[in-house]
């Protein structure tokens, strides 16, 4: 009886997808059921209606756990941002209809609704994977001296920054450089969040230098995500101690970034990536453009075609399986190849080329183009076998995310070092959902890196067996 009730709880997560499927011939209704379905999944899971939320910490002190931040960012980006594209299909720009006589492309509308149903299914499967393995409190096997926590985190930030710089200059190990760069960013931000309440001036200054360096690197990267994440993560880390300040300052700042970054990134890329201006000059020009220009057109194009990936998804659905067969296990086999480091296999096929083959096959971009349009995990799941593959792969995705987070807490002495630092620093990739080859390769080697860090901290008595 208990098992039956347990299963029925999970079935509730799939009700929006089931309803959207029942009304699939009514494209607009089907889309909205699926779109609102993700908000229903957020509500029912974040309220603890399916599985009770962890009660070993206050909610604000465990936001980095998968059920919270990972779900909100991954599913929010995947399933909720398509609303702008949907209105664009209906003939709206900036939510103003172009004409009362605008003829909606019904085939395009059908594909949007179909892809949104896949997103809703993926969200439900992903969360099911998380909840099925969410077991808190974690039985910790190791501990550390909490009085030294801020110092430990700051040392990790400094060491990983150095390692990232050194590995960047070793051929075949650039992937590990990226790992340590992300870990350094999280460690520096977490150390800053600890140093501010402790009012340790020297540690605050050191942490601000690290944070400022990471923010500058984000500004000159040409991508919007690093800039937003720099602010978002600092706000989350500071929230438990400064709730009012975070809500009054960081939330409006994030909204401002969403409005201004499209123009900033467009100008910066045009000038810096083309070689017309230096990075510093391109940054200054982009900032001036943000201040002086009307950003409405840039924002709508950004929200419609770059914030969401549904336009690209519709093209994959249009071509597979109508013109290109499902890939079956091919993508998983290619992922196994990608795991091998190039330093051990110099002639290994280039992962980028393997991924781009299905992009070319689907006609997303031409082979002569310099653009990159790598599919996300939901698209790869669909290309592997349709609805069944989406359910299976996204369940595994959520389960892997949760199991790794629990393992990190178990061996690093709890939430702060385990989830907030190590899991967030090394497995931030779960927030976006990369192509399968990049995803599996990164998860595998980041897991290895996690264990190496654990062994080093154990050897140096930073953490000790309980």
C-alpha positions as CSV (number, residue, x, y, z in Angstrom):
1,X,0.0,0.0,0.0
2,X,2.8,2.4,0.9
3,X,4.7,1.6,-2.3
4,X,1.6,2.3,-4.3
5,X,1.0,5.7,-2.6
6,X,4.7,6.5,-3.1
7,X,4.5,5.9,-6.8
8,X,1.3,7.8,-7.1
9,X,3.0,10.9,-5.6
10,X,5.5,10.8,-8.5
11,X,2.8,10.4,-11.1
12,X,1.4,13.8,-9.9
13,X,4.5,15.4,-11.4
14,X,3.6,14.1,-14.9
15,X,0.0,15.3,-14.8
16,X,0.8,18.5,-16.7
17,X,2.5,16.6,-19.5
18,X,-0.3,14.1,-19.7
19,X,-2.9,16.9,-19.9
20,X,-0.8,18.7,-22.5
21,X,-0.7,15.5,-24.6
22,X,-4.5,15.1,-24.4
23,X,-5.0,18.6,-25.8
24,X,-2.1,18.3,-28.3
25,X,-4.4,19.1,-31.3
26,X,-5.1,22.5,-29.7
27,X,-1.7,24.0,-30.0
28,X,-2.0,27.1,-27.9
29,X,-3.8,25.3,-25.1
30,X,-1.3,22.4,-25.1
31,X,1.6,24.9,-25.0
32,X,0.2,26.8,-22.0
33,X,-0.7,23.6,-20.1
34,X,2.9,22.4,-20.5
35,X,4.4,25.8,-19.8
36,X,2.3,26.4,-16.6
37,X,3.0,22.7,-15.8
38,X,6.7,23.5,-15.0
39,X,5.5,26.2,-12.5
40,X,3.2,23.6,-11.0
41,X,6.2,21.2,-10.6
42,X,8.2,24.0,-9.0
43,X,5.4,24.7,-6.5
44,X,4.6,21.1,-5.6
45,X,8.3,20.1,-5.1
46,X,9.5,23.3,-3.4
47,X,6.6,23.1,-1.0
48,X,7.6,19.5,-0.1
49,X,4.3,18.0,-1.2
50,X,5.9,15.0,-3.0
51,X,8.8,14.3,-0.7
52,X,9.4,16.4,2.4
53,X,12.2,18.9,2.1
54,X,15.4,18.4,4.1
55,X,14.9,19.6,7.6
56,X,18.5,19.4,8.9
57,X,19.0,23.1,7.9
58,X,16.8,26.1,7.4
59,X,15.7,26.5,3.8
60,X,17.9,29.6,3.2
61,X,20.9,27.6,4.5
62,X,20.5,24.8,1.9
63,X,19.6,26.6,-1.3
64,X,22.6,25.1,-3.2
65,X,21.1,21.6,-2.9
66,X,19.8,20.1,-6.2
67,X,16.1,20.4,-5.4
68,X,16.5,24.1,-5.0
69,X,19.0,26.0,-7.1
70,X,19.8,23.3,-9.7
71,X,16.2,22.6,-10.4
72,X,15.2,26.3,-10.6
73,X,18.1,27.2,-13.0
74,X,18.0,24.1,-15.1
75,X,14.2,23.8,-15.5
76,X,13.7,27.5,-15.5
77,X,16.1,28.1,-18.3
78,X,14.9,25.0,-20.2
79,X,11.2,25.2,-19.8
80,X,10.1,28.7,-18.8
81,X,12.1,31.0,-21.1
82,X,10.2,29.8,-24.2
83,X,7.3,32.2,-23.5
84,X,9.0,35.0,-25.4
85,X,9.5,32.8,-28.5
86,X,5.9,31.6,-28.3
87,X,4.6,35.2,-28.4
88,X,7.0,35.9,-31.3
89,X,5.4,33.0,-33.2
90,X,2.0,34.5,-32.5
91,X,3.2,37.8,-34.1
92,X,4.2,39.9,-31.1
93,X,7.2,42.0,-30.5
94,X,7.8,43.3,-27.0
95,X,4.3,41.8,-26.3
96,X,2.7,44.2,-28.8
97,X,0.9,42.5,-31.7
98,X,2.3,43.6,-35.1
99,X,-1.1,43.5,-36.8
100,X,-4.6,42.2,-36.2
101,X,-4.3,40.6,-39.6
102,X,-1.1,38.6,-38.8
103,X,-1.4,35.0,-40.0
104,X,0.2,32.6,-37.5
105,X,2.2,29.8,-39.0
106,X,0.3,26.8,-37.7
107,X,3.0,24.3,-38.3
108,X,5.5,26.4,-36.4
109,X,3.0,26.8,-33.6
110,X,2.5,23.0,-33.5
111,X,6.2,22.4,-33.2
112,X,6.6,25.0,-30.4
113,X,3.8,23.3,-28.4
114,X,5.3,19.8,-29.1
115,X,8.8,21.0,-27.8
116,X,7.2,22.6,-24.8
117,X,5.5,19.2,-23.9
118,X,9.0,17.6,-24.2
119,X,10.4,20.2,-21.8
120,X,7.6,19.6,-19.3
121,X,8.2,15.8,-19.5
122,X,12.0,16.4,-19.0
123,X,11.3,18.7,-16.0
124,X,9.1,16.0,-14.4
125,X,11.6,13.2,-15.1
126,X,14.5,15.3,-13.8
127,X,12.8,16.1,-10.5
128,X,11.7,12.5,-10.1
129,X,15.3,11.5,-10.3
130,X,16.3,14.0,-7.6
131,X,13.4,13.2,-5.3
132,X,13.9,9.4,-5.6
133,X,17.4,9.7,-4.1
134,X,17.0,12.7,-1.8
135,X,17.9,11.3,1.6
136,X,18.8,13.9,4.3
137,X,20.4,14.3,6.7
138,X,23.4,12.7,5.2
139,X,25.4,10.3,7.4
140,X,28.8,12.1,7.5
141,X,31.9,10.0,7.6
142,X,34.3,12.9,7.9
143,X,34.5,16.3,9.7
144,X,36.6,19.4,10.0
145,X,37.4,22.1,12.5
146,X,34.6,24.7,12.0
147,X,36.7,27.4,13.5
148,X,39.0,27.2,10.5
149,X,36.3,27.0,7.9
150,X,36.7,30.5,6.4
151,X,40.5,30.1,6.2
152,X,40.2,26.6,4.6
153,X,37.8,27.9,1.9
154,X,40.0,30.9,1.2
155,X,43.1,28.7,0.8
156,X,41.2,26.5,-1.6
157,X,40.3,29.5,-3.6
158,X,43.9,30.6,-3.9
159,X,45.3,27.2,-4.6
160,X,42.7,26.4,-7.3
161,X,43.3,29.7,-9.0
162,X,47.0,28.9,-9.3
163,X,46.2,25.4,-10.5
164,X,43.8,26.7,-13.1
165,X,46.5,29.1,-14.4
166,X,49.1,26.4,-14.6
167,X,46.9,23.7,-16.2
168,X,45.8,26.2,-18.8
169,X,49.3,26.1,-20.3
170,X,49.6,22.3,-20.4
171,X,48.4,20.8,-23.7
172,X,45.6,18.3,-23.2
173,X,44.7,19.4,-19.7
174,X,42.7,22.6,-20.4
175,X,39.5,20.8,-19.3
176,X,41.0,20.5,-15.8
177,X,41.9,24.2,-15.9
178,X,38.3,25.1,-16.4
179,X,37.3,22.8,-13.5
180,X,39.6,24.6,-11.1
181,X,38.6,28.0,-12.4
182,X,35.0,27.3,-11.6
183,X,35.9,25.9,-8.2
184,X,38.1,28.9,-7.5
185,X,35.2,31.3,-8.3
186,X,32.8,29.4,-6.0
187,X,35.4,29.2,-3.2
188,X,36.3,32.9,-3.4
189,X,32.6,33.9,-3.4
190,X,31.8,31.6,-0.5
191,X,34.9,32.9,1.4
192,X,33.7,36.5,0.8
193,X,30.3,35.6,2.2
194,X,31.9,34.2,5.3
195,X,34.4,37.0,5.8
196,X,31.9,39.9,5.6
197,X,29.9,38.8,8.8
198,X,33.2,38.1,10.6
199,X,34.4,41.6,9.7
200,X,37.9,40.3,9.0
201,X,39.3,43.2,6.9
202,X,42.2,41.4,5.3
203,X,40.2,38.4,4.3
204,X,37.5,40.6,2.9
205,X,40.1,42.5,0.8
206,X,41.6,39.3,-0.5
207,X,38.2,37.8,-1.3
208,X,37.1,41.0,-3.0
209,X,40.2,40.9,-5.2
210,X,39.4,37.3,-6.2
211,X,35.7,38.1,-6.7
212,X,36.6,41.3,-8.7
213,X,38.9,39.3,-10.9
214,X,36.2,36.7,-11.6
215,X,33.7,39.4,-12.4
216,X,36.1,41.1,-14.8
217,X,36.8,37.8,-16.5
218,X,33.0,37.3,-16.9
219,X,32.6,40.8,-18.4
220,X,35.2,40.1,-21.1
221,X,34.0,36.6,-21.8
222,X,31.4,37.7,-24.2
223,X,28.8,35.5,-22.5
224,X,25.9,36.6,-20.3
225,X,25.8,33.6,-18.0
226,X,29.1,34.2,-16.1
227,X,28.1,37.8,-15.2
228,X,24.7,36.8,-13.9
229,X,26.0,33.9,-12.0
230,X,28.7,36.0,-10.3
231,X,26.0,38.2,-8.8
232,X,23.4,35.4,-8.2
233,X,25.8,33.1,-6.3
234,X,27.1,35.9,-4.0
235,X,23.5,36.9,-3.2
236,X,22.6,33.3,-2.3
237,X,25.6,32.9,-0.1
238,X,24.9,36.3,1.7
239,X,21.2,35.7,2.0
240,X,21.1,33.8,5.3
241,X,22.9,36.7,7.1
242,X,21.6,39.6,5.0
243,X,18.1,38.7,3.8
244,X,16.8,42.3,3.5
245,X,19.9,43.6,1.7
246,X,20.0,40.8,-0.8
247,X,16.3,41.2,-1.6
248,X,16.6,45.0,-2.0
249,X,19.9,45.1,-3.8
250,X,20.7,41.8,-5.6
251,X,17.2,41.1,-7.0
252,X,16.9,44.5,-8.8
253,X,20.5,44.2,-9.9
254,X,19.8,40.8,-11.6
255,X,16.8,42.2,-13.4
256,X,18.9,45.2,-14.6
257,X,21.5,42.8,-16.0
258,X,18.8,40.9,-17.9
259,X,17.7,44.2,-19.5
260,X,21.2,45.6,-20.2
261,X,23.4,42.6,-21.0
262,X,21.9,41.8,-24.5
263,X,23.2,45.1,-25.8
264,X,26.5,44.9,-23.9
265,X,27.2,41.4,-25.2
266,X,26.3,42.2,-28.8
267,X,28.6,45.3,-29.0
268,X,31.4,43.6,-27.1
269,X,31.3,40.5,-29.4
270,X,31.2,42.6,-32.6
271,X,34.2,44.6,-31.6
272,X,36.4,42.2,-29.6
273,X,35.8,39.0,-31.4
274,X,36.3,40.6,-34.8
275,X,39.7,42.0,-33.7
276,X,38.7,45.6,-34.4
277,X,39.3,46.6,-30.8
278,X,41.2,45.4,-27.8
279,X,39.2,43.7,-25.0
280,X,39.5,46.9,-22.8
281,X,38.3,49.1,-25.7
282,X,35.5,46.8,-26.6
283,X,34.3,46.7,-23.0
284,X,34.3,50.5,-22.7
285,X,32.4,50.9,-26.0
286,X,29.9,48.3,-25.0
287,X,29.3,50.0,-21.6
288,X,28.7,53.3,-23.4
289,X,26.3,51.7,-25.8
290,X,24.3,50.3,-22.8
291,X,24.0,53.8,-21.3
292,X,23.2,55.7,-24.4
293,X,21.1,53.4,-26.6
294,X,17.5,52.2,-26.5
295,X,17.8,48.4,-25.8
296,X,14.2,47.3,-26.6
297,X,15.0,45.6,-29.9
298,X,18.1,43.9,-28.6
299,X,16.2,42.7,-25.6
300,X,13.4,41.1,-27.6
301,X,15.8,39.4,-29.9
302,X,17.8,38.2,-26.9
303,X,14.7,36.9,-25.0
304,X,13.3,35.3,-28.1
305,X,16.2,33.5,-29.7
306,X,19.1,33.4,-27.3
307,X,17.6,33.2,-23.8
308,X,15.6,30.1,-24.9
309,X,16.8,27.3,-27.1
310,X,13.3,26.2,-28.3
311,X,13.8,27.6,-31.8
312,X,16.7,25.2,-32.4
313,X,14.7,22.4,-30.7
314,X,11.9,22.8,-33.2
315,X,14.3,22.3,-36.1
316,X,15.6,19.1,-34.6
317,X,12.0,17.8,-34.1
318,X,11.2,18.8,-37.6
319,X,14.0,16.7,-39.1
320,X,14.0,13.7,-36.7
321,X,12.7,11.1,-37.3
322,X,11.0,12.4,-40.5
323,X,14.3,12.8,-42.4
324,X,17.0,11.5,-39.9
325,X,16.6,8.4,-37.9
326,X,16.8,8.5,-34.1
327,X,20.5,8.0,-33.0
328,X,19.8,5.2,-30.5
329,X,22.9,4.6,-28.4
330,X,25.3,6.4,-30.8
331,X,25.5,9.5,-28.6
332,X,26.3,7.4,-25.5
333,X,29.1,5.6,-27.4
334,X,30.5,8.9,-28.5
335,X,30.4,10.1,-24.9
336,X,32.5,7.1,-23.9
337,X,35.1,8.1,-26.4
338,X,35.0,11.7,-25.1
339,X,36.0,10.6,-21.6
340,X,39.5,9.6,-22.6
341,X,41.9,12.6,-22.1
342,X,43.6,13.7,-25.2
343,X,46.9,13.6,-23.5
344,X,46.6,9.8,-23.4
345,X,45.0,9.5,-26.8
346,X,46.3,12.3,-29.1
347,X,44.4,11.1,-32.1
348,X,41.1,10.9,-30.3
349,X,38.2,12.3,-32.4
350,X,37.5,15.9,-31.6
351,X,34.4,16.1,-29.4
352,X,33.2,19.3,-30.9
353,X,33.2,17.7,-34.4
354,X,31.2,14.7,-33.1
355,X,28.6,16.9,-31.6
356,X,28.4,19.2,-34.6
357,X,27.7,16.4,-37.0
358,X,24.1,16.1,-35.8
359,X,23.8,19.9,-35.9
360,X,24.8,19.8,-39.6
361,X,22.6,16.7,-40.3
362,X,19.5,18.5,-39.0
363,X,20.3,21.6,-41.1
364,X,20.6,23.9,-38.0
365,X,23.6,25.6,-39.5
366,X,25.7,25.0,-42.6
367,X,29.0,23.2,-42.5
368,X,30.9,26.3,-43.6
369,X,29.5,28.4,-40.7
370,X,31.7,29.5,-37.8
371,X,28.6,29.4,-35.5
372,X,28.2,26.8,-32.8
373,X,24.7,25.4,-32.1
374,X,25.4,22.4,-29.9
375,X,22.2,20.7,-28.7
376,X,21.3,20.6,-24.9
377,X,20.7,17.4,-23.0
378,X,16.9,17.4,-23.7
379,X,17.5,17.7,-27.4
380,X,20.0,14.9,-27.3
381,X,17.6,12.8,-25.3
382,X,14.9,13.4,-27.9
383,X,17.3,12.6,-30.8
384,X,18.3,9.3,-29.1
385,X,14.8,7.9,-29.1
386,X,12.0,10.4,-28.5
387,X,9.7,10.4,-25.5
388,X,11.1,7.3,-23.9
389,X,14.6,8.5,-24.1
390,X,13.7,11.9,-22.6
391,X,12.1,10.2,-19.6
392,X,15.0,7.8,-19.0
393,X,17.9,10.1,-19.6
394,X,16.4,13.0,-17.6
395,X,15.6,10.7,-14.7
396,X,19.2,9.5,-14.7
397,X,20.4,13.2,-15.0
398,X,18.4,14.2,-11.9
399,X,19.5,11.0,-10.0
400,X,23.2,11.6,-10.8
401,X,22.9,15.2,-9.7
402,X,21.4,14.2,-6.3
403,X,23.6,11.2,-5.7
404,X,26.8,13.3,-6.3
405,X,25.6,16.0,-4.0
406,X,24.9,13.5,-1.2
407,X,28.4,11.9,-1.8
408,X,30.0,15.3,-1.5
409,X,28.3,16.0,1.8
410,X,29.2,12.6,3.1
411,X,33.0,12.9,2.4
412,X,33.5,16.6,3.0
413,X,31.8,16.9,6.4
414,X,28.4,18.3,5.5
415,X,26.6,21.0,3.5
416,X,29.1,23.9,3.5
417,X,32.2,22.1,2.1
418,X,30.3,19.3,0.4
419,X,27.4,21.0,-1.4
420,X,28.0,24.8,-1.3
421,X,31.7,24.5,-2.3
422,X,32.6,21.2,-3.9
423,X,29.3,20.2,-5.6
424,X,28.5,23.7,-6.7
425,X,32.1,24.4,-7.8
426,X,32.7,21.2,-9.8
427,X,29.2,20.3,-11.0
428,X,27.7,23.6,-12.0
429,X,27.3,22.0,-15.4
430,X,24.1,20.4,-14.1
431,X,22.5,23.9,-14.2
432,X,22.6,24.1,-18.0
433,X,22.6,20.6,-19.4
434,X,25.2,20.3,-22.1
435,X,25.4,18.0,-25.1
436,X,25.8,14.4,-23.9
437,X,29.4,14.0,-25.0
438,X,30.5,17.1,-23.1
439,X,28.2,16.4,-20.1
440,X,29.3,12.8,-19.5
441,X,32.9,13.6,-20.0
442,X,32.7,16.6,-17.5
443,X,30.8,14.7,-14.9
444,X,33.2,11.8,-15.0
445,X,36.4,13.8,-14.6
446,X,34.9,16.3,-12.2
447,X,33.9,13.3,-10.0
448,X,37.6,12.1,-10.2
449,X,38.7,15.6,-9.3
450,X,36.3,15.7,-6.3
451,X,37.9,12.5,-4.9
452,X,41.5,13.9,-5.5
453,X,40.6,17.0,-3.5
454,X,39.1,14.8,-0.8
455,X,42.3,12.8,-0.6
456,X,44.4,15.9,-0.4
457,X,42.3,17.4,2.4
458,X,42.3,14.1,4.2
459,X,46.1,13.8,3.9
460,X,46.7,17.4,5.2
461,X,44.2,16.8,8.1
462,X,41.9,19.5,6.9
463,X,39.2,16.9,7.2
464,X,39.3,13.9,9.5
465,X,37.5,10.6,9.8
466,X,34.8,10.8,12.4
